Amino acid sequence: MVVRRASLNDDSVGLATRRPPTETPTLRTRRPKSSLLAIGVDAGGTTVRVEAWRGGRRAYHAELPAVEVAALPALLRRLWRRWRLPPARVGALVVASRGIWTAAERRGLERSVRGLARRVRAMSDAQAAHLGALGGGAGLLVLAGTGSIVIGRRPTGSWNRAGGLGPLLGDEGSAFWIGREWLRASAGGGLAPARTIPRGPSPVARIAALAPRVVARARRGDREPARIVREAQRHLARLAREVAQDLRLRSPVRASWAGSLLVRDAWFRAGLRREVTRALGPARWTAPAEPPVRAAARLARTLRDDRRA
């Protein structure tokens, strides 16, 4: 199912408009903007990555276990305290988070983090991944990590997506989906984890953590894992076709990838490329230019230095 189309020009990302950013006026000082930190956050389903940049140098970075979106502001406040980082030293903060797509969702997250920096923006983690992978150009991004989504952008700047509905309603082809299908296939033999994993803490992440082992067994030729992995790749290819057709992207479509399942496993990625060719036709695949957290940090630098804001 394809959901909501948006455009860079209609405030889908926020940095391409003249909308005044969410600010905390009491934090203003005469410190030059270039000396202030620009911080990017990539809050995914398994890991929260944070990079703080001053000038052209990375000053701080962290990788933390994922939390719910509502708990993200508290997590960042604790990180600021660990780094002994006063919010007055943060010129701009861009938070790219899962579960964020609509303008209302972005505004809600911005309000919750506004005390952490002079200027803040929130955006979808999938859009940050696309901007990082394709450098702001048109094309498709296939993301398969804990969850899954395909996001596309036209040359005119409009966006569309398929998937990204979470483990209850979607995430077909994701690490979670692969792990869940493997547990289902194994449960017939009385495999204990099929009963115990969903009852423990962080069941989605724990089930997703099974995917690399399933993919490894598929690579060795085990029949049932191979069937599951092939179906996962086909799910992702169908999502890619849906977005490309809706946006009327011209063939060969430019495409890239993100998410742990695709970034870490070239064999799985090669299978996806074959399925996309079957579903959509030839695509021009390019390796991601930069990770999502770096794209968010780059947008934070732009926001920090924008004199119109």
Rosetta blueprint (number, residue, H / E / L):
1 M L
2 V E
3 V E
4 R E
5 R E
6 A E
7 S E
8 L H
9 N H
10 D H
11 D L
12 S L
13 V L
14 G L
15 L L
16 A L
17 T L
18 R L
19 R L
20 P L
21 P L
22 T E
23 E E
24 T L
25 P H
26 T H
27 L H
28 R L
29 T L
30 R L
31 R L
32 P L
33 K H
34 S H
35 S H
36 L L
37 L E
38 A E
39 I E
40 G E
41 V E
42 D E
43 A E
44 G L
45 G L
46 T L
47 T E
48 V E
49 R E
50 V E
51 E E
52 A E
53 W E
54 R E
55 G L
56 G L
57 R E
58 R E
59 A E
60 Y E
61 H E
62 A E
63 E E
64 L E
65 P E
66 A L
67 V L
68 E L
69 V H
70 A H
71 A H
72 L H
73 P H
74 A H
75 L H
76 L H
77 R H
78 R H
79 L H
80 W H
81 R H
82 R H
83 W L
84 R L
85 L L
86 P L
87 P H
88 A H
89 R H
90 V E
91 G E
92 A E
93 L E
94 V E
95 V E
96 A E
97 S E
98 R L
99 G L
100 I L
101 W L
102 T L
103 A H
104 A H
105 E H
106 R H
107 R H
108 G H
109 L H
110 E H
111 R H
112 S H
113 V H
114 R H
115 G H
116 L H
117 A L
118 R L
119 R E
120 V E
121 R E
122 A E
123 M E
124 S E
125 D H
126 A H
127 Q H
128 A H
129 A H
130 H H
131 L H
132 G H
133 A H
134 L H
135 G L
136 G L
137 G L
138 A L
139 G E
140 L E
141 L E
142 V E
143 L E
144 A E
145 G L
146 T L
147 G L
148 S E
149 I E
150 V E
151 I E
152 G E
153 R E
154 R L
155 P L
156 T L
157 G L
158 S E
159 W E
160 N E
161 R E
162 A E
163 G E
164 G L
165 L L
166 G L
167 P L
168 L L
169 L L
170 G L
171 D L
172 E L
173 G L
174 S L
175 A H
176 F H
177 W H
178 I H
179 G H
180 R H
181 E H
182 W H
183 L H
184 R H
185 A H
186 S H
187 A H
188 G L
189 G L
190 G L
191 L L
192 A L
193 P H
194 A H
195 R H
196 T H
197 I H
198 P H
199 R H
200 G L
201 P L
202 S L
203 P H
204 V H
205 A H
206 R H
207 I H
208 A H
209 A L
210 L L
211 A H
212 P H
213 R H
214 V H
215 V H
216 A H
217 R H
218 A H
219 R H
220 R L
221 G L
222 D L
223 R H
224 E H
225 P H
226 A H
227 R H
228 I H
229 V H
230 R H
231 E H
232 A H
233 Q H
234 R H
235 H H
236 L H
237 A H
238 R H
239 L H
240 A H
241 R H
242 E H
243 V H
244 A H
245 Q H
246 D H
247 L H
248 R L
249 L L
250 R L
251 S L
252 P L
253 V E
254 R E
255 A E
256 S E
257 W E
258 A E
259 G L
260 S H
261 L H
262 L H
263 V H
264 R L
265 D L
266 A H
267 W H
268 F H
269 R H
270 A H
271 G H
272 L H
273 R H
274 R H
275 E H
276 V H
277 T H
278 R H
279 A H
280 L H
281 G L
282 P L
283 A E
284 R E
285 W E
286 T L
287 A L
288 P L
289 A L
290 E L
291 P L
292 P H
293 V H
294 R H
295 A H
296 A H
297 A H
298 R H
299 L H
300 A H
301 R H
302 T H
303 L H
304 R H
305 D H
306 D L
307 R L
308 R L
309 A L
